Amino acid sequence: MNLVVYGDLHGCLNEFKALRKKVKLKKNDIEIVVGDILNKGPYNLETLRYIIKNKILSVRGNNEDKILKLFSMYKEDDTILEDIKPWEAHILKNIKKSEIKFLKSLPYFIKIKGITIVHGGIPQGIKLKKLSKEDKKQLTLLRFYDKKFHPIPWHDFEGRYKFWSEVYNGREGFVVFGHHPFEKPKVEKFAIGIDTGCVYGGELTAIKFNNLNVKDYDFISLKARKKYFK
Ligand SMILES: [Mn+2]
């Protein structure tokens, strides 16, 4: 049995289907998406429906959280449609109740054997067994630390000291994460980042752990058909 984890899809359904073929899945393989299934891309709802239909697992990304938040605002006041991105308005107007329920059901992390899948990262001092609401948010958003190892907003270029995975010590398992696009997978001692920016015209990457062995993995990737988002 192998574990296959896919990087941020962002509605890139054609690339996702092609990548699944390229992975050459075996019958009992476990498939997990690292979150950000939808938003920004060409086939956001279609990708979500494909995930549900094919019973593919996923953790929760900040874009799932964002759509859920916008959806609850939209239910109160539909004039918000004028103030948000057109593709987000399209999602809100067309998403089904069962799909909202599915998004709400997504876990913030999945642990299988010694492998932990999370969208953003695991900040120092946070224990997965005991997560506050703020901790959960951080799991979807973490990228860089400042010099005091506090997570900083992604646009704080000056405050950037270290990327979280560079100093992560493996205390919550070997982590596979997405969220921050790298040109190639970011390989650290106790973590691997597999968002290679498909929606931005980069690549879609999967990591396959053979027999669930954390030390025996392959990358499978393919190029985006185009740049869907700047
Ligand atoms: Mn993200």
Residues whose N, C-alpha, C, O or C-beta is under 5 A from the ligand:
A	BS01	MN	D36 G61 N62 T140 H179
